[in-house]
Amino acid sequence: MTLTDYDTALVTGASAGIGAAVVADLCGRGLTVHAVARREDRLAELAAATGCSTHVLDVRDTEAIDDLFGSLDIDVLINNAGVGRAIQSLVGADPDDIDQTIDTNVTAALHAVRAVLPSMIERGVGHVVNIGSVAGLYPMSSGVYGASKGAIHFLSTNLRLELAGTGIRVTEICPGRVRTEFYDAAIDDPDLRDAMKETGITEITSEDVAAAIAYALDAPWYVNVARIELQPTEQTYGGMQVTPIQGRDQDQ
Ligand SMILES: NC(=O)c1ccc[n+]([C@@H]2O[C@H](COP(=O)([O-])OP(=O)(O)OC[C@H]3O[C@@H](n4cnc5c(N)ncnc54)[C@H](OP(=O)(O)O)[C@@H]3O)[C@@H](O)[C@H]2O)c1
């Protein structure tokens, strides 16, 4: 299997950022692309620019996922819709933000895969691309978001095992900082949002992520690109944090 062997793709979270860039890239490569998101106006603009088909849908609506995803013979699923509500901390997080992040990033992603797999297995063709994050692989002091992307990591690795012998490929994409609207949707407080957004580094672009996905899709059938991590050159992870407990007697 290579990109030229895939006919149809479905991209969730297609109205902005990484999803929109992937739709444009796959349409440009001649695939029939189904673009899924909640914002109708954004999807209409994308359709006008790329020729994709659009579906206004909240991925937290499991019935809608079953109806749409289950009715299309999808070769490539790009499981991309995601939010970073409560990204700054679990401590003090709004319970609704926790639910929104888990429901969108994890539960909906599971249902999307479940809905497309029967057709993929029956036809013997399929590629599931899950958009994870470096936050799902390394501690980044983000309990809610990290937990959601950690789930995507183990969804991806376990799917590889579950699908052994079917020929269906699974790829996990783990970006670091990508310049998108992600933080605008994640954080309401303008000062905190600006502090999170303005890193002073050159972030990677949605098009860089789309190119990484195309690399995985374009590999020959016997190559499963299992995981790609891509980060800005100016971003890294790790190091041991040293933080004294507040109020502790240092002589103890
Ligand atoms: N930006 C980064 O630094 C970064 C880094 C690592 C991983 N990621 C991951 O990359 C993916 C894409 O994020 P992005 O950076 O491109 O952010 P973005 O620009 O905010 O795009 C998020 C997309 O998800 C869609 N979405 C959110 N909730 C949805 C829902 N309930 N139903 C349907 N669609 C929904 C949004 O569309 P509507 O609002 O129109 O529904 C939008 O199209 C996410 O999974 C994110 O966690 C991002």
PDBQT file of the ligand as one rigid body, heavy atoms in Angstrom, charges set to zero:
ROOT
HETATM    1  N1  LIG A 301      -0.854  22.508  18.291  1.00  0.00    +0.000 N 
HETATM    2  C1  LIG A 301       0.008  21.769  18.967  1.00  0.00    +0.000 C 
HETATM    3  O1  LIG A 301       1.013  22.275  19.508  1.00  0.00    +0.000 OA
HETATM    4  C2  LIG A 301      -0.210  20.280  19.063  1.00  0.00    +0.000 A 
HETATM    5  C3  LIG A 301       0.858  19.486  19.520  1.00  0.00    +0.000 A 
HETATM    6  C4  LIG A 301       0.687  18.113  19.624  1.00  0.00    +0.000 A 
HETATM    7  C5  LIG A 301      -0.529  17.533  19.269  1.00  0.00    +0.000 A 
HETATM    8  N2  LIG A 301      -1.560  18.320  18.840  1.00  0.00    +0.000 N 
HETATM    9  C6  LIG A 301      -2.825  17.658  18.493  1.00  0.00    +0.000 C 
HETATM   10  O2  LIG A 301      -3.111  17.905  17.133  1.00  0.00    +0.000 OA
HETATM   11  C7  LIG A 301      -4.528  17.770  16.921  1.00  0.00    +0.000 C 
HETATM   12  C8  LIG A 301      -5.022  18.968  16.115  1.00  0.00    +0.000 C 
HETATM   13  O3  LIG A 301      -4.841  20.148  16.890  1.00  0.00    +0.000 OA
HETATM   14  P1  LIG A 301      -4.436  21.556  16.259  1.00  0.00    +0.000 P 
HETATM   15  O4  LIG A 301      -3.150  21.967  16.869  1.00  0.00    +0.000 OA
HETATM   16  O5  LIG A 301      -4.554  21.513  14.796  1.00  0.00    +0.000 OA
HETATM   17  O6  LIG A 301      -5.559  22.480  16.948  1.00  0.00    +0.000 OA
HETATM   18  P2  LIG A 301      -6.740  23.396  16.347  1.00  0.00    +0.000 P 
HETATM   19  O7  LIG A 301      -6.186  24.310  15.318  1.00  0.00    +0.000 OA
HETATM   20  O8  LIG A 301      -7.392  23.981  17.555  1.00  0.00    +0.000 OA
HETATM   21  O9  LIG A 301      -7.703  22.343  15.636  1.00  0.00    +0.000 OA
HETATM   22  C9  LIG A 301      -8.475  21.448  16.393  1.00  0.00    +0.000 C 
HETATM   23  C10 LIG A 301      -9.516  20.824  15.485  1.00  0.00    +0.000 C 
HETATM   24  O10 LIG A 301     -10.291  19.878  16.257  1.00  0.00    +0.000 OA
HETATM   25  C11 LIG A 301     -11.661  20.127  15.987  1.00  0.00    +0.000 C 
HETATM   26  N3  LIG A 301     -12.497  19.706  17.112  1.00  0.00    +0.000 N 
HETATM   27  C12 LIG A 301     -12.366  20.025  18.423  1.00  0.00    +0.000 A 
HETATM   28  N4  LIG A 301     -13.363  19.488  19.132  1.00  0.00    +0.000 NA
HETATM   29  C13 LIG A 301     -14.139  18.808  18.243  1.00  0.00    +0.000 A 
HETATM   30  C14 LIG A 301     -15.337  18.071  18.364  1.00  0.00    +0.000 A 
HETATM   31  N5  LIG A 301     -15.942  17.886  19.572  1.00  0.00    +0.000 N 
HETATM   32  N6  LIG A 301     -15.898  17.526  17.264  1.00  0.00    +0.000 NA
HETATM   33  C15 LIG A 301     -15.301  17.702  16.057  1.00  0.00    +0.000 A 
HETATM   34  N7  LIG A 301     -14.178  18.390  15.874  1.00  0.00    +0.000 NA
HETATM   35  C16 LIG A 301     -13.609  18.943  16.963  1.00  0.00    +0.000 A 
HETATM   36  C17 LIG A 301     -11.754  21.630  15.724  1.00  0.00    +0.000 C 
HETATM   37  O11 LIG A 301     -12.864  21.917  14.896  1.00  0.00    +0.000 OA
HETATM   38  P3  LIG A 301     -14.258  22.571  15.357  1.00  0.00    +0.000 P 
HETATM   39  O12 LIG A 301     -13.964  23.494  16.496  1.00  0.00    +0.000 OA
HETATM   40  O13 LIG A 301     -14.751  23.256  14.117  1.00  0.00    +0.000 OA
HETATM   41  O14 LIG A 301     -15.120  21.404  15.733  1.00  0.00    +0.000 OA
HETATM   42  C18 LIG A 301     -10.477  21.853  14.926  1.00  0.00    +0.000 C 
HETATM   43  O15 LIG A 301     -10.701  21.564  13.562  1.00  0.00    +0.000 OA
HETATM   44  C19 LIG A 301      -5.152  17.646  18.304  1.00  0.00    +0.000 C 
HETATM   45  O16 LIG A 301      -5.438  16.286  18.572  1.00  0.00    +0.000 OA
HETATM   46  C20 LIG A 301      -4.060  18.146  19.245  1.00  0.00    +0.000 C 
HETATM   47  O17 LIG A 301      -4.168  17.579  20.526  1.00  0.00    +0.000 OA
HETATM   48  C21 LIG A 301      -1.430  19.681  18.724  1.00  0.00    +0.000 A 
ENDROOT
TORSDOF 0
